[in-house]
């Protein structure tokens, strides 16, 4: 589990983003769109109050409200898109 994983290991894992060898651009885009839509669909069910009152633990950042975790997901998603663009465009 992530909670049991040492922070040093999590940080190292975060430095390595692997794109499956032979993965096609359309497949990567499709997977991204599906995951992003799933997150948005899940977020719709939370009330404004619940977003701020409920909390979860990120393995590196620590305790976050749901709102903070959703914002983290948005920025983290952008980070991964940047990596994919750099790697995909460099390799083509």
Beta strands, then each sheet from edge to edge (+ up, - down):
strand 1: 55-58
strand 2: 62-65
sheet 1: 1+ 2-
end
